[in-house]
Amino acid sequence: MYKINKQFSFSASHILEGLPFEHPCSRLHGHNYTITLHLRALKLDDTGFIKDYRSLDNVKRYIDETLDHRHLNDIFPFNPTAENMAKYLYDAFKKDIPELYAVEVSETPKTNAIYEADGE
């Protein structure tokens, strides 16, 4: 099995609903997010790639146009936790990137949430 990943970055704010008032994430705050797409394939294409990284430019365009320097509560129809965003982004990109098997969302260098589809 061959595996690759590509990272994309953006900055945005959010408020996490359902937390106690004293929890810092219940207040408006922001992160410098990193989104990592994980791709895999049993064999490589004729060039020797799983996927040409440049073919993922549509992901960068989506992030730049939709998420970067935005308030995520205004963008997503759900509580914008890293876990929820990972699943949402997986679903959004899977159709156009069949090699995609997981999406990772990092809010800080020490925290990551990963959505990986079972049985694919």
C-alpha positions in Angstrom: 0.0 0.0 0.0 1.3 3.4 -0.9 0.4 6.5 1.1 0.8 10.2 0.8 -0.5 13.3 2.5 -0.7 17.0 1.8 -1.2 19.8 4.3 -3.2 23.0 3.9 -3.3 25.9 6.4 -5.7 28.6 7.2 -6.6 30.9 10.1 -10.2 31.2 11.5 -12.2 31.9 14.6 -15.0 29.8 16.2 -17.0 29.4 19.4 -17.7 25.9 20.6 -21.3 25.5 21.8 -22.3 23.3 24.7 -19.3 23.9 26.9 -19.5 25.4 30.4 -19.4 29.2 30.5 -15.9 29.1 32.2 -14.4 26.9 29.5 -12.1 29.1 27.3 -13.4 27.4 24.1 -16.9 28.6 24.9 -15.7 32.1 24.1 -14.7 33.6 20.7 -11.2 32.4 19.9 -9.1 31.5 16.8 -6.6 29.0 15.5 -4.1 28.6 12.8 -5.5 25.4 11.4 -3.7 22.7 9.4 -5.8 20.3 7.3 -4.0 17.2 6.2 -5.5 15.0 3.4 -4.3 11.3 3.6 -4.4 9.4 0.3 -3.6 5.7 -0.4 -3.5 3.3 -3.4 -2.4 -0.2 -4.1 -0.6 0.8 -7.2 0.9 3.9 -8.7 -0.1 5.6 -11.9 2.1 5.6 -15.0 4.0 8.6 -13.7 4.7 6.9 -10.4 2.2 8.9 -8.3 -0.8 8.0 -6.1 -2.0 11.4 -7.1 -0.2 14.5 -8.5 -0.2 17.0 -5.6 -1.0 19.7 -8.0 -4.3 18.0 -8.7 -5.3 18.9 -5.2 -5.4 22.6 -5.9 -9.2 22.6 -5.7 -8.8 21.8 -2.0 -6.6 24.8 -1.5 -9.0 27.0 -3.4 -11.9 25.8 -1.2 -10.0 26.5 2.0 -8.8 29.9 0.8 -12.2 31.0 -0.5 -14.5 29.4 2.2 -12.6 29.0 5.5 -9.6 31.3 5.6 -10.0 34.3 8.0 -13.7 33.5 8.6 -15.8 32.8 11.6 -16.5 29.0 11.3 -19.8 29.1 13.1 -21.0 31.2 10.2 -19.7 28.6 7.6 -20.7 25.2 9.0 -24.1 24.0 9.9 -22.7 22.2 13.0 -20.6 22.9 16.1 -17.2 23.6 14.5 -15.1 21.1 16.4 -12.0 19.7 14.8 -13.7 16.3 14.7 -16.8 17.6 13.0 -14.7 19.5 10.5 -12.6 16.5 9.6 -15.7 14.4 8.8 -17.3 17.3 6.8 -14.1 17.8 4.7 -13.7 14.1 4.1 -17.3 13.9 2.8 -16.8 17.1 0.7 -13.7 15.9 -1.1 -14.0 12.1 -1.3 -16.1 12.1 -4.5 -13.4 14.0 -6.4 -10.4 12.3 -4.7 -11.2 8.6 -4.5 -7.8 7.8 -3.0 -8.7 9.9 0.1 -9.0 7.7 3.2 -8.7 10.2 6.0 -8.8 13.9 6.8 -6.9 15.4 9.8 -7.7 18.7 11.4 -5.1 20.3 13.7 -6.0 23.4 15.8 -2.6 23.5 17.5 0.8 21.8 16.9 -0.1 19.4 19.7 -3.7 18.5 18.9 -5.2 16.6 15.9 -8.5 15.1 15.1 -8.8 12.5 12.3 -11.8 11.2 10.4 -11.0 7.9 8.7 -13.7 6.0 6.9 -14.1 2.4 7.9 -13.9 -0.4 5.4 -12.6 1.4 2.3 
